Each structure stands twice: as structure tokens, then as C-alpha cells.
Amino acid sequence: MIEAFHRGEDIHTATAARVFGVPPDQVTPEQRRRAKTVNFGIIYGISAFGLAQRLGLPRKEAAAIIDHYFASYPGIRRYMDETIARAREAGYVQTLTGRRRRLPDLKSANATTRAAAERNAINTPIQGSAADLIKLAMGRIHAELVRRNLRTRMLLQVHDELVFDLYRPEEAEVRVLVAEQMKTALPLCVPLEVELGVGANWLEAH
């Protein structure tokens, strides 16, 4: 998966190709959609039942997709198991910046409560690190806008997007500034891709 990111491939198409055993150029839109659902669902600890509901598939077929996924990417299964084991021993998980989330329920006698804590153990380092990353980028972008005395202003964050009130004559400079700060906010083993859009409103910018 890391290699696919470095090659600049569409990660959901690359995943579908491996999971369904077809060349990337023969991946159907439906196969890509299923792979995308699994890619995002795995970090939330999705079950065969949950995947079957999301994709409208029989539970047995959904279970087979998950099995093929982990067979194709054994490192992800290993990451999940090791993360839960370390969290149970330490009592917490942490993001790439060291921000901790304590998970005492990992030792709960209640299976449902324990399973929810295990999902949080897997998800928090990923989602939490993404949150840290964009907040670091926001701070650095704001500091640069001020330092350069630019009239463009950062308005808000929407999940993994930033919305700016752009002063049009500054567009070229701001594009480079924003992309650079978002790509380098945290050192990662894969490149970060940044998409930029401009329009009279947020919808048009998409």
C-alpha cells in the first residue's frame, strides 16, 4: 500500500486490484467503491455484518472481501493487533505528535465495551494524527500569511479541507504556500497530495 502511494496510484483502485485479483485498468467502478468502503471501514473496525449493510451484500460475501483484504495487506492486520496489544498494556494510544488518549475499557469484562475500546485504539492514532496534521498546517499557514503581510485570510476548517478568503492577486503565491505547508506539516513515509480549487464560493471551488 505504501508503494502504491509512492507511485501516485489511486489507492482505492490499487486496493481493489489486489483484493479482487484483477489488473488496475480492469477494476470496475463497483469494485473500487467496495475497496474504498473497506479501506475506510477497516480503521473503524468494521465487521462483516457492517460491511454487508454498507455495500448491500450477503454477509458471507462481505466476510470474504475482508478476508481477501487482510490476505493482501497482512501488515494492516498486524498493525491492528499490535496496536491493541500495546494499548492494553500501556492503557493508552497516542498520535504521531504524542497526544494521548487513555482507554481503560480495553480491560473491561464487558465484551461490547471492550470491542468499542479496541476500535478506538485502532482509529485514534490514525484520525488523531490527521487532526494534528491539519492543525499544525493551519498554524503555519496563518503565520506565513501574517509574516508576508498578505491580504488572504484562512476562514475555516472542514474535515481535511481549509477554506480561504482569497485576495485574487495573491492566488499564485497562496497556492504554493498552502500546498507546501499542508504537505510538510508532519513527516510521513508516504507523500501527501494536496488539491486546490478556486471559486466564488466553496461549492464552486470544488
PyMOL commands that set and color helices and strands:
alter all, ss='L'
color gray80, all
select helices_A, chain A and resi 2-6+11-20+24-26+29-42+48-55+59-72+74-90+104-107+111-147+168-183+202-205
alter helices_A, ss='H'
color red, helices_A
select strands_A, chain A and resi 92-94+100-102+153-158+161-165
alter strands_A, ss='S'
color yellow, strands_A
deselect
rebuild
show_as cartoon
